[in-house]
């Protein structure tokens, strides 16, 4: 696990950020056709749709961190717990097959959308 980059605010925009709980139930049928439910031994991980806003300098720092320290999503990282207001740091990682996407909303601000999961 690595540190989130210094020089980038750890502020997530509430507009555009979302998550859901995990359903850990598997349903099957018995021989007689009755539904049978059991808990999965291993649950899936909660995924978070994350949106952040960077200044141009923060964007450069984040992009260098993502490519050179996070190795394009390979390494997990520490970040304040997303679903708590004053949460302790938790371990997150980029969802496999996803990457940060950027939008230049103004000349000085860059919006970044990402999908993370609990590690």
Helices and strands as residue ranges (DSSP letters): E 2-3, E 18-19, E 25-29, E 35-39, E 47-55, H 56-68, E 77-80, E 89-94, E 101-104, E 109-118
